[in-house]
Amino acid sequence: MAYSEDHIVLAAEYALGTLDADERAQVATMMAVDQEFAALVQSWEFRLGVLNQMVGTIEPRPIVWENIRREIARTLSSQDSPEAAPPLPEFYSPEPSSPESSATEPSATESSTTGPPTPEPPSPDVPSPESNSDAVPIFPPQFVPQTHAPDPSVAPVTQAPVVDGSKVIHLEGRVKRWRTIASAVGALAAALLVTLSLQIFLPDALPGALRPAPRIQTVELKTPAAPLSSPAQYVALLQGQSGGPAFILTIDGATKNFTVRKVGATPEPGKSFELWLISDRLPRPRSLGVIGSGDFTARPVLAGYDADVVNGATYAVTVEQSGGSPNGQPTSAPVFSGKLIETVPPSQPQLPAKK
């Protein structure tokens, strides 16, 4: 049977002897009707019984034995003859009889026959009160309570005021309960921490019911789709009157970015080549920028023009001052020119492959 915390604390306090009379009677009744609760109390008594070994024995003072003899004598006298109090019983002390005492015994016998009757002398079983030096106690010392009787030679001590200890006992019981609850909660937290640590680091060490479920993570990989169609590519050969190519102009049909490749043209000192777009749909030539001194020059300036204008225009190169035309218009006649031709046609849209 599982007992509550109050029952366990009650059994422990019963073993310690800190309960009052009503509580001890309640525990005794519970022990009489419940053998398991009685075994619980006995287990607490076994645990706490070792505390008695820490208390040393105390030898009583001689006055204790004198008081015990006096009380025994008073009890015997009250039971035998309440009217006449016999002498105090003393312990038997066997001593050798002296010649004088043996000589007086016949005279005492003779006087008893002639005179009035005299009381009988005390029997050897009841020794005289004076002979107590080597007295043998009636009760063995192990059966005598280890207490001290009041010593008349010591001044009485003023008794301390009685304090009600019921509240102290109640508070002590509550403290024990809270300590036990705190210990149980701490043990539960430690077990939970160990279980969580094992689930994270050593899940195989746990039984099957406590092992975490395997984690399955599905990752979807998306591959970039292949372009359904490729744009057209355009090229223009910019050449002069001699017929040799000076520049190669390449335009991407999708982005309209162009690249100028220098082939045979050599700029004059202090001059620059500038590229122009000439179309009948535009009122005047439009500058596409100065061609750099390197082999390749790339510009994204065609993105603002229509595809028909870009594909049908004439591209020309003029010789301008260093840095290009100052007013945005060509200052000399074109030295190289050419038109676009389609080199790579646009591909047809492709259907995605079936899986």
Secondary structure, 3 states (H helix, E strand, C coil): CCCCHHHHHHHHHHHHCCCCHHHHHHHHHHHHHCHHHHHHHHHHHHHHHHHHHHCCCCCCCHHHHHHHHHHHHHHHHHHHCCCCCCCCCCCCCCCCCCHHHHHHHHHHHHHHHHCCCCCCCCCCCCCCCCCCCCCCCCCCHHHCCCCCCCCCCCCCCCCCCCCCCHHHHHHHHHHHHHHHHHHHHHHHHHHHHHHHHHHHHCHHHCCCCCCCCCCCCCCCCCCCCCCCCCCCEEEEEEECCCCCEEEEEEEECCCCCEEEEECCCCCCCCEEEEEEEECCCCCCCEEEEECCCCCEEEECHHHHCCHHHHHHCEEEEEEEECCCCCCCCCCCCCCEEEECEEEECCCCCCCCCCC
